[in-house]
Amino acid sequence: MNTDKVLVVDDDEGLLHLITIALRRSGYEVESAGDGLKAVEILRSKGPFAVLLTDLVMPGMSGQELVQVTRQLDPSIEVIVITSASTLESALSTLRKNGAYDYLLKPLESMNQLAVVVERALRHRRLVQEREALKAQAHMDEERLKVLMTYTGDAVLSAGSDGRVAFANPAAMRLLGREDLIGQETNSLPPVLSEMITHWQDAGNHSPEVTEISWEDNSVQMVSLAPVPIGNGDFEGWVMILSDVTHLKSKSNVTK
C-alpha cells in the first residue's frame, strides 16, 4: 500500500467511483467526496493528504473555492483539477492562481493516464519537501555556526564576492577596535590585513593561507585566510580567522 493519501472530489458518482477504484488498485490510500463541503470535512478530519484530485464545476462549493480552502488548510498538498474542454480556461486559471500542479480533461483517456499524473504530482511533492528540508537544515547549520563564531575567542571576519565584510564576530570587533565592520570594504581594514587579502587575491585566492603577524598591542596573531566554497569548485568571498598565539611564542622562546 502506498502511504501517500489521495482525496478525490467529483459530483459525478460514476466517475468518482471509477477514479477511486483505479487509484486504490494502483496502491494509493484514497478518500472520496461528492462535493466540496464534504471534501473540506475529510481534509480536516482525515488529513494530511498528498494529492487533491477535484472536479472544477460542482454545486455548492466550486472546485476553485475548494482549492483555495485546501491551500489554507495544507499548503503542501498537490492539486490536480479535472475539467471539461468548456472549462479549460478556469482550470488554467486555477493552475496559475492557486498553484494546482496539473489538470485532466474529461472524458479521461484512461485510468493509466490518471495514475501517471498522480504519480508525477507525488514525485514533485517529494522533491519540494526534500528541498525545504535541506533549506531548513542549512538554515539550522548557519545559525549554529553563527553562535559558534559569536562566542569563540578567535576573531572571525568574512566577506562576500563584492569584497565587503559580511560577518564580524565580537572578538573581531574588539581586536580591530571598531563595531562598524559589517559592510566595510577590504581596504578599510588595518593595512596589514588588507594587504594580505590583496596579495592573496592577486595570487588566485583558491588556496588557504596562514601567516603570523605582529599586532599593534605587541601580540602575535596567527592569521588564516581561505576562500568560501559555493559548490562545483567555485568560490565566493573569503573568511579570515585571527588567533592570538603570543603565549605560544613566549613558551617557545623560553624553551630555546
Residue frames relative to the residue before (quaternion, step in Angstrom):
aa qw qx qy qz dx dy dz
M 1.0000 0.0000 0.0000 0.0000 0.00 0.00 0.00
N 0.3950 -0.6931 0.5521 0.2426 3.55 -0.92 0.94
T 0.3945 -0.7494 0.4801 0.2285 3.59 -0.76 0.98
D 0.5429 0.6040 -0.4108 0.4143 3.60 1.25 -0.17
K 0.2629 -0.7906 0.5396 0.1210 3.56 -0.76 1.10
V 0.1511 -0.7840 0.6003 0.0472 3.54 -1.00 0.93
L 0.1625 -0.7609 0.6211 0.0943 3.56 -1.02 0.87
V 0.1290 -0.7946 0.5924 0.0318 3.57 -0.73 1.13
V 0.0383 -0.8098 0.5848 -0.0282 3.57 -0.82 1.05
D 0.2853 0.7330 -0.5770 0.2202 3.58 -0.72 1.08
D 0.3949 -0.7302 0.5047 0.2369 3.57 -0.94 0.85
D 0.5557 0.5505 -0.3966 0.4804 3.59 1.31 -0.02
E 0.3388 -0.7949 0.4631 0.1973 3.58 -0.13 1.29
G 0.6428 0.5389 -0.3255 0.4364 3.58 0.99 -0.80
L 0.6910 0.4626 -0.2739 0.4832 3.55 0.88 -0.99
L 0.6135 0.5536 -0.3413 0.4479 3.56 1.03 -0.81
H 0.6624 0.5028 -0.2996 0.4676 3.57 0.95 -0.89
L 0.6607 0.5161 -0.3126 0.4465 3.61 0.87 -0.93
I 0.6750 0.4894 -0.2989 0.4643 3.60 0.90 -0.94
T 0.6484 0.5307 -0.3168 0.4444 3.57 0.92 -0.91
I 0.6755 0.4850 -0.2920 0.4724 3.59 0.87 -0.96
A 0.6565 0.5250 -0.3177 0.4387 3.60 0.91 -0.92
L 0.6904 0.4693 -0.2877 0.4694 3.59 0.89 -0.88
R 0.6258 0.5200 -0.3436 0.4690 3.59 1.02 -0.66
R 0.6422 0.5100 -0.3203 0.4742 3.59 1.03 -0.76
S 0.6572 0.4939 -0.3038 0.4814 3.57 1.19 -0.54
G 0.6340 -0.5884 0.3038 0.3993 3.56 1.31 0.07
Y 0.5435 0.6315 -0.4038 0.3778 3.58 1.23 0.08
E 0.4083 -0.6405 0.5819 0.2904 3.54 -1.25 0.50
V 0.0425 -0.8505 0.5213 -0.0559 3.58 -0.38 1.24
E 0.0975 -0.7268 0.6766 0.0672 3.51 -1.19 0.82
S 0.1472 -0.8055 0.5696 0.0709 3.58 -1.08 0.63
A 0.0600 -0.7786 0.6243 0.0191 3.54 -1.24 0.57
G 0.4047 -0.7423 0.4905 0.2112 3.55 -1.06 0.80
D 0.7905 0.1180 -0.0992 0.5928 3.59 1.25 -0.04
G 0.7003 -0.5126 0.3194 0.3805 3.53 -1.30 0.34
L 0.6467 0.5335 -0.3270 0.4361 3.57 0.97 -0.84
K 0.6456 0.5012 -0.3110 0.4851 3.56 1.01 -0.85
A 0.6254 0.5488 -0.3325 0.4440 3.57 1.04 -0.79
V 0.6405 0.5196 -0.3263 0.4619 3.59 0.98 -0.82
E 0.6204 0.5379 -0.3364 0.4611 3.59 1.02 -0.79
I 0.6742 0.4902 -0.2909 0.4696 3.58 0.95 -0.92
L 0.6215 0.5468 -0.3394 0.4467 3.57 1.00 -0.79
R 0.7068 0.4651 -0.2587 0.4660 3.55 0.96 -0.91
S 0.7616 0.4057 -0.2110 0.4591 3.60 0.96 -0.82
K 0.8099 0.2659 -0.1142 0.5101 3.59 1.07 -0.67
G 0.4599 0.7009 -0.4370 0.3260 3.57 1.27 0.10
P 0.5720 -0.0189 -0.7748 -0.2686 1.51 -2.46 0.07
F 0.3069 -0.7185 0.5963 0.1845 3.52 -1.32 0.51
A 0.4531 -0.6826 0.5014 0.2780 3.55 -1.15 0.63
V 0.8076 0.0954 -0.0070 0.5819 3.57 1.03 -0.85
L 0.1508 -0.7275 0.6618 0.0998 3.52 -1.18 0.80
L 0.0831 -0.7730 0.6289 0.0079 3.54 -0.77 1.13
T 0.1223 0.8461 -0.5009 0.1354 3.59 -0.26 1.21
D 0.4787 -0.6112 0.5546 0.2994 3.47 -1.26 0.66
L 0.4436 -0.6912 0.4959 0.2821 3.59 -1.14 0.52
V 0.7723 0.3232 -0.1683 0.5204 3.56 0.86 -0.96
M 0.2280 0.7518 -0.5805 0.2143 3.57 -0.37 1.31
P 0.5304 -0.6155 0.4625 0.3550 3.61 -1.08 0.57
G 0.7492 0.3345 -0.2775 0.4998 3.55 -1.16 0.59
M 0.8059 -0.0968 0.1179 0.5721 3.58 -0.40 -1.21
S 0.3491 -0.7479 0.5262 0.2046 3.57 -0.65 1.09
G 0.6721 -0.4914 0.3681 0.4140 3.56 -1.31 0.25
Q 0.6298 0.5335 -0.3344 0.4548 3.59 1.02 -0.77
E 0.6563 0.4966 -0.3084 0.4770 3.58 0.96 -0.85
L 0.6297 0.5337 -0.3287 0.4589 3.56 1.03 -0.80
V 0.6462 0.5161 -0.3233 0.4599 3.59 0.93 -0.86
Q 0.6439 0.5252 -0.3261 0.4508 3.59 0.94 -0.83
V 0.6693 0.4806 -0.2978 0.4820 3.59 0.93 -0.92
T 0.6350 0.5448 -0.3226 0.4427 3.57 0.98 -0.87
R 0.6407 0.5300 -0.3188 0.4550 3.57 0.96 -0.87
Q 0.6479 0.5079 -0.3188 0.4696 3.59 1.06 -0.71
L 0.6831 0.4832 -0.2786 0.4714 3.57 1.04 -0.81
D 0.8071 -0.0259 0.0698 0.5857 3.58 0.99 -0.85
P 0.2367 -0.8197 0.5073 0.1213 3.60 -0.02 1.28
S 0.6773 0.5259 -0.3004 0.4176 3.60 1.14 -0.50
I 0.5073 0.6630 -0.4273 0.3472 3.61 1.23 -0.21
E 0.3411 -0.7113 0.5747 0.2180 3.57 -1.13 0.72
V 0.2022 -0.8025 0.5572 0.0686 3.56 -0.91 0.98
I 0.0531 -0.7506 0.6582 0.0234 3.53 -1.03 0.92
V 0.1797 -0.7995 0.5645 0.0988 3.58 -0.71 1.02
I 0.2618 -0.7369 0.6067 0.1426 3.53 -1.16 0.77
T 0.0974 0.8204 -0.5491 0.1264 3.54 -0.67 1.06
S 0.4281 -0.6484 0.5509 0.3045 3.54 -1.27 0.30
A 0.6907 -0.4717 0.3347 0.4341 3.56 -1.25 0.26
S 0.6416 0.5498 -0.3316 0.4196 3.59 1.05 -0.70
T 0.7574 0.3204 -0.1939 0.5348 3.60 1.16 -0.49
L 0.2714 0.7949 -0.5029 0.2041 3.57 1.24 0.43
E 0.6200 0.5500 -0.3508 0.4358 3.59 0.99 -0.77
S 0.6440 0.5083 -0.3219 0.4725 3.59 1.02 -0.77
A 0.6244 0.5417 -0.3355 0.4519 3.56 1.04 -0.77
L 0.6695 0.4894 -0.2959 0.4740 3.55 0.92 -0.89
S 0.6158 0.5389 -0.3383 0.4647 3.57 1.09 -0.71
T 0.6448 0.5133 -0.3124 0.4724 3.57 1.03 -0.81
L 0.6129 0.5490 -0.3387 0.4563 3.55 1.05 -0.76
R 0.7095 0.4627 -0.2635 0.4617 3.56 0.90 -0.95
K 0.7664 0.4218 -0.2138 0.4348 3.57 0.72 -1.09
N 0.8223 0.2692 -0.1023 0.4907 3.55 0.85 -0.94
G 0.5331 -0.6871 0.3843 0.3097 3.55 1.23 0.26
A 0.2382 0.7523 -0.5739 0.2190 3.59 0.97 0.73
Y 0.4893 -0.6967 0.4420 0.2826 3.58 -0.97 0.83
D 0.8033 -0.1104 0.1353 0.5694 3.61 0.87 -0.92
Y 0.2520 -0.7520 0.5793 0.1883 3.56 -1.29 0.00
L 0.2133 -0.7406 0.6215 0.1405 3.53 -1.32 0.43
L 0.3363 -0.7471 0.5404 0.1914 3.55 -0.99 0.83
K 0.3567 -0.6903 0.5867 0.2279 3.52 -1.12 0.79
P 0.5564 -0.2448 -0.7927 0.0468 1.57 -1.91 1.58
L 0.5600 -0.6101 0.4374 0.3505 3.57 -1.06 0.71
E 0.5153 -0.6527 0.4559 0.3171 3.56 -0.96 0.87
S 0.7640 -0.1923 0.1537 0.5964 3.57 0.99 -0.87
M 0.5906 -0.5542 0.4370 0.3913 3.55 -1.26 0.26
N 0.5593 0.5876 -0.3881 0.4374 3.59 1.22 -0.43
Q 0.6188 0.5351 -0.3358 0.4669 3.56 1.05 -0.81
L 0.6297 0.5387 -0.3222 0.4578 3.56 1.00 -0.84
A 0.6791 0.4964 -0.2930 0.4545 3.59 0.85 -0.99
V 0.6375 0.5352 -0.3265 0.4478 3.59 1.02 -0.79
V 0.6753 0.4881 -0.2987 0.4653 3.59 0.90 -0.90
V 0.6392 0.5154 -0.3269 0.4679 3.59 0.99 -0.80
E 0.6662 0.4997 -0.3094 0.4590 3.60 0.91 -0.88
R 0.6224 0.5245 -0.3430 0.4689 3.60 1.05 -0.72
A 0.6440 0.5184 -0.3183 0.4639 3.57 0.97 -0.84
L 0.6563 0.5098 -0.3097 0.4620 3.59 0.98 -0.81
R 0.6408 0.5130 -0.3280 0.4676 3.58 0.98 -0.80
H 0.6361 0.5239 -0.3210 0.4667 3.56 1.02 -0.83
R 0.6413 0.5259 -0.3161 0.4608 3.58 0.97 -0.86
R 0.6601 0.5057 -0.3133 0.4587 3.58 0.91 -0.87
L 0.6447 0.5192 -0.3208 0.4603 3.58 0.98 -0.82
V 0.6465 0.5093 -0.3159 0.4721 3.57 0.98 -0.84
Q 0.6633 0.5032 -0.3066 0.4613 3.58 0.92 -0.88
E 0.6441 0.5136 -0.3192 0.4684 3.59 1.00 -0.81
R 0.6520 0.5113 -0.3139 0.4636 3.56 1.00 -0.84
E 0.6599 0.4978 -0.3089 0.4705 3.58 0.96 -0.83
A 0.6335 0.5246 -0.3309 0.4626 3.59 1.05 -0.75
L 0.6516 0.5068 -0.3112 0.4708 3.57 1.00 -0.82
K 0.6443 0.5124 -0.3216 0.4679 3.58 1.02 -0.80
A 0.6495 0.5126 -0.3160 0.4643 3.56 1.00 -0.83
Q 0.6540 0.5064 -0.3107 0.4683 3.57 1.00 -0.84
A 0.6446 0.5201 -0.3184 0.4611 3.56 1.00 -0.84
H 0.6429 0.5163 -0.3204 0.4663 3.56 1.03 -0.80
M 0.6474 0.5121 -0.3195 0.4654 3.58 0.98 -0.82
D 0.6480 0.5144 -0.3140 0.4657 3.56 0.98 -0.86
E 0.6423 0.5248 -0.3177 0.4594 3.56 1.02 -0.82
E 0.6636 0.4985 -0.3062 0.4662 3.57 0.97 -0.85
R 0.6274 0.5219 -0.3363 0.4699 3.60 1.01 -0.76
L 0.6569 0.5152 -0.3085 0.4560 3.56 0.96 -0.89
K 0.6361 0.5285 -0.3292 0.4557 3.57 1.00 -0.80
V 0.6395 0.5141 -0.3225 0.4720 3.57 1.00 -0.84
L 0.6525 0.5178 -0.3091 0.4589 3.56 0.94 -0.92
M 0.6929 0.4778 -0.2775 0.4632 3.56 0.89 -0.96
T 0.6222 0.5623 -0.3398 0.4257 3.57 1.10 -0.68
Y 0.7955 0.3417 -0.1553 0.4757 3.55 0.90 -0.95
T 0.4886 0.6443 -0.4562 0.3716 3.60 1.21 0.03
G 0.5059 -0.6635 0.4609 0.3024 3.57 -1.13 0.60
D 0.5902 0.5624 -0.3713 0.4443 3.59 1.24 -0.31
A 0.4510 -0.6628 0.5243 0.2871 3.55 -1.17 0.63
V 0.0568 -0.8098 0.5838 -0.0098 3.58 -0.79 1.03
L 0.0002 -0.7702 0.6366 -0.0383 3.54 -0.93 1.02
S 0.0335 0.7825 -0.6215 -0.0167 3.56 -1.12 0.58
A 0.1534 -0.7817 0.6003 0.0712 3.54 -1.21 0.59
G 0.4527 -0.6770 0.5117 0.2737 3.55 -1.21 0.54
S 0.7641 -0.3693 0.2632 0.4587 3.55 -1.31 -0.19
D 0.6448 0.5211 -0.3290 0.4523 3.60 1.19 -0.43
G 0.5357 -0.6626 0.3881 0.3512 3.60 1.27 0.03
R 0.5748 0.5855 -0.3880 0.4199 3.59 1.23 0.01
V 0.5551 -0.6169 0.4432 0.3388 3.56 -1.06 0.74
A 0.1726 -0.8092 0.5583 0.0614 3.57 -0.69 1.13
F 0.7978 0.0790 -0.0301 0.5970 3.57 1.19 -0.51
A 0.0880 0.7583 -0.6424 0.0678 3.54 -1.07 0.83
N 0.2852 -0.7779 0.5315 0.1764 3.58 -0.59 1.06
P 0.7165 -0.4614 0.2925 0.4338 3.61 -1.22 0.30
A 0.6217 0.5457 -0.3474 0.4417 3.60 1.05 -0.72
A 0.6438 0.5124 -0.3187 0.4705 3.59 1.05 -0.76
M 0.6459 0.5179 -0.3183 0.4618 3.57 0.99 -0.82
R 0.6538 0.4980 -0.3161 0.4740 3.58 1.02 -0.77
L 0.6760 0.5058 -0.3053 0.4404 3.57 0.88 -0.91
L 0.7399 0.3864 -0.2217 0.5041 3.58 0.96 -0.86
G 0.4197 -0.7537 0.4312 0.2644 3.58 1.27 -0.10
R 0.7047 0.3850 -0.2817 0.5253 3.59 1.06 0.69
E 0.3164 -0.7677 0.5363 0.1512 3.54 -1.11 0.75
D 0.6307 0.5461 -0.3264 0.4444 3.58 1.29 -0.03
L 0.2467 0.8173 -0.4933 0.1669 3.60 1.08 0.63
I 0.6120 0.5691 -0.3620 0.4131 3.61 0.97 -0.79
G 0.8046 0.2436 -0.2121 0.4982 3.55 -0.81 1.07
Q 0.5533 0.6149 -0.3985 0.3963 3.58 1.24 -0.20
E 0.4839 -0.6520 0.5002 0.3009 3.57 -1.19 0.61
T 0.6855 -0.5062 0.3392 0.3986 3.54 -1.25 0.50
N 0.6883 0.5042 -0.2971 0.4286 3.59 0.94 -0.86
S 0.5909 0.5545 -0.3828 0.4437 3.59 1.25 -0.01
L 0.5292 0.6111 -0.4108 0.4217 3.58 1.29 -0.11
P 0.6809 -0.4427 0.3507 0.4662 3.63 -1.20 0.23
P 0.6239 -0.5972 0.3465 0.3661 3.62 -0.91 0.88
V 0.6481 0.5306 -0.3457 0.4231 3.61 0.89 -0.83
L 0.6846 0.4595 -0.2831 0.4898 3.61 1.10 -0.65
S 0.6746 0.4942 -0.3075 0.4541 3.59 0.87 -0.90
E 0.6391 0.5117 -0.3286 0.4709 3.60 1.06 -0.70
M 0.6242 0.5352 -0.3371 0.4586 3.57 1.03 -0.77
I 0.6607 0.5047 -0.3007 0.4673 3.58 0.95 -0.90
T 0.6538 0.5223 -0.3117 0.4502 3.58 0.94 -0.91
H 0.6741 0.4862 -0.2974 0.4698 3.60 0.87 -0.91
W 0.6411 0.5257 -0.3148 0.4621 3.56 1.04 -0.82
Q 0.6633 0.4915 -0.3022 0.4767 3.59 0.96 -0.83
D 0.6381 0.5287 -0.3251 0.4556 3.60 1.01 -0.78
A 0.6789 0.4912 -0.2801 0.4683 3.57 1.17 -0.64
G 0.6896 -0.4828 0.2721 0.4662 3.59 1.27 0.00
N 0.1846 -0.8688 0.4437 0.1191 3.56 1.40 -0.23
H 0.4818 0.6523 -0.4614 0.3600 3.61 0.93 0.86
S 0.7145 0.3994 -0.2430 0.5206 3.58 1.23 -0.28
P 0.5124 -0.6330 0.4742 0.3345 3.60 -1.00 0.76
E 0.1301 -0.7770 0.6129 0.0613 3.55 -1.15 0.64
V 0.0704 -0.7865 0.6135 0.0086 3.55 -1.00 0.91
T 0.1268 0.7859 -0.5949 0.1118 3.57 -0.87 0.94
E 0.3750 -0.6910 0.5648 0.2508 3.55 -1.30 0.35
I 0.0430 -0.7874 0.6149 0.0127 3.54 -1.04 0.82
S 0.4239 -0.6601 0.5526 0.2817 3.55 -1.22 0.57
W 0.2609 -0.7780 0.5565 0.1298 3.53 -0.80 1.09
E 0.6759 -0.5473 0.3315 0.3656 3.56 -1.22 0.52
D 0.6792 0.4551 -0.2997 0.4916 3.61 1.18 -0.38
N 0.5726 -0.6237 0.3390 0.4101 3.56 1.32 0.46
S 0.4847 0.6255 -0.4620 0.4005 3.57 1.19 0.39
V 0.3439 -0.6944 0.5834 0.2433 3.55 -1.32 0.24
Q 0.1398 -0.8070 0.5721 0.0437 3.55 -0.71 1.10
M 0.2699 -0.7088 0.6284 0.1731 3.53 -1.01 0.91
V 0.1145 -0.8226 0.5569 0.0125 3.57 -0.49 1.23
S 0.0891 -0.7767 0.6233 0.0193 3.57 -0.79 1.11
L 0.0376 -0.7958 0.6038 -0.0269 3.56 -0.80 1.06
A 0.0970 0.8097 -0.5669 0.1168 3.58 -0.70 1.07
P 0.5173 -0.6267 0.4745 0.3383 3.58 -1.19 0.50
V 0.4020 -0.6790 0.5562 0.2608 3.57 -1.26 0.43
P 0.2891 -0.7835 0.5205 0.1775 3.64 -0.44 1.14
I 0.1424 -0.7872 0.5956 0.0731 3.57 -1.11 0.75
G 0.6771 -0.4939 0.2833 0.4661 3.58 1.27 0.29
N 0.8207 0.2367 -0.1971 0.4812 3.53 -1.31 0.45
G 0.6655 -0.5293 0.3035 0.4300 3.57 1.10 0.65
D 0.5660 0.5929 -0.3876 0.4217 3.58 1.26 0.14
F 0.1996 -0.7728 0.5949 0.0949 3.54 -1.26 0.55
E 0.0741 -0.7929 0.6044 0.0236 3.53 -1.17 0.61
G 0.8415 0.0502 -0.0649 0.5340 3.56 -0.50 1.19
W 0.3558 -0.7260 0.5509 0.2070 3.54 -1.29 -0.26
V 0.1899 -0.7328 0.6342 0.1572 3.51 -1.36 0.24
M 0.1129 -0.7950 0.5957 0.0195 3.55 -0.95 0.94
I 0.0795 -0.7797 0.6207 0.0199 3.56 -0.99 0.95
L 0.1198 -0.7841 0.6078 0.0385 3.56 -0.84 1.05
S 0.0564 -0.8028 0.5933 -0.0180 3.56 -0.65 1.16
D 0.3925 -0.7121 0.5333 0.2332 3.57 -0.87 0.97
V 0.0229 -0.8143 0.5787 -0.0378 3.59 -0.51 1.23
T 0.2432 0.8065 -0.5080 0.1798 3.58 1.22 0.42
H 0.6789 0.5017 -0.3022 0.4428 3.57 0.88 -0.93
L 0.6286 0.5296 -0.3331 0.4620 3.55 1.11 -0.64
K 0.6455 0.5142 -0.3126 0.4703 3.57 1.04 -0.80
S 0.6299 0.5424 -0.3251 0.4510 3.54 1.05 -0.82
K 0.6554 0.5085 -0.3026 0.4693 3.57 0.96 -0.91
S 0.6409 0.5319 -0.3197 0.4519 3.55 1.03 -0.82
N 0.6580 0.5080 -0.3087 0.4623 3.59 1.00 -0.82
V 0.6367 0.5261 -0.3286 0.4581 3.58 1.04 -0.80
T 0.6426 0.5333 -0.3168 0.4497 3.57 0.98 -0.86
K 0.6471 0.5112 -0.3172 0.4684 3.54 1.03 -0.80
